[in-house]
């Protein structure tokens, strides 16, 4: 396998579409995905004014509203204001992933923050993503890292992976492969494929972990079995350096692998049923685009 003194990593965003290019080679979001410079803060009830679609037919003299949408939104806002962490998170998702009329990253950050203060891991993860990218808040990489770590320690697997990516990127361009191996390894055990791929590369090169081609092959084989062509190529490269007995052991380990059960409370499930556009965005982007191997 070719050596590279300045490796990059594969990255994922989790389920929030607004940070689809948060990490890795695409370090800046496109101009269309960046928020406009924040003006005055929008009041918390602004969603009630923007979430109700209106339609004025040509020549019509009245505006037709969709009151069925307003009541659930009003109820959600009341729940969030009352201190319900799940409602605060759901409201933040609406602001972060809603249509153009209701999207507001500043308010999303505020409500994610309130839920995160109550220890909701998914809110900590999403708020970390906003701080990392500077969406709705001033960019603050240290705060992003701290929030990712809080979420990861509660069992959020995407936060684990992103901590690994941040460790590879390092401070002042100095990678911390030991930390990267730790967090990629944790996420890999839960079945996060890009973490599995990155662990395989670290093992093949002896970065942050003792060099171990058998374990490297095992992880590449696990990812390749899911249809990843890059992993299949790397698996075959490593296979050429194994003995027949080592190869048999690695294949047996790959076949026997079962991912650990994720903690449902710490990881995102389906988005709110009352917010179908967020559901579509979430389902369409389970992961960041693949970037490259380490």
Buried (B, 14 or more C-beta within 10 A) or exposed (E): EEEEEEBBBBBBBBBBBBBBBBBBEBEEBEEEBEBEEEEEEBEBEBBBEBBBEEEEEEEEEEEEEEEEBBEBBBEBBEBBBEEBBBBBBBBBBBBBBBEEEBBBBBBBBBBBBBBBEBEBBBBBBBBBBBBBBBBBBEEBBEBBBBBBBBBBBBBBBBBBBBBBBBBBBEEEEEBBBEBBBBBBBBBBBBBBBBBBBBBBBBBBBEBBBEEBBBBBBBBBBBBBBEEBEBBBEBBEBBBEEBEEEBBEBBBEBBEEBEBEEBEEEBBBEEBBEBBEBBBEBBEEBEBBBBBBBB
